[in-house]
Amino acid sequence: MGKFKITSNIRTLRFHQDEMTQQELADKVGVTRQTIMAIEKSKYSPSLELAFRIARVFDKPLNEVFFFHPEEKR
């Protein structure tokens, strides 16, 4: 299996949710602000449970918050 990357539109969703801060989102889902920052920068892939908790905060299905990008084999 090749490598893959998970990206998100959390930053955009936060902005449209009354400009929610990373800290506010972190508090709602039970993680640190640094975790939210790492997820937004695609430096960290959240657990499935955390991904669902984040999607629930924005009242969106998982596939509208997170995106899976398989990398092509060379």
ABEGO torsion letter per residue (X at the ends): XBBBBBBBAAAAAAAABGGBBAAAAAAAAGBBAAAAAAAAAGABBBBAAAAAAAAAAAGBBAAAABBBBBBBBX
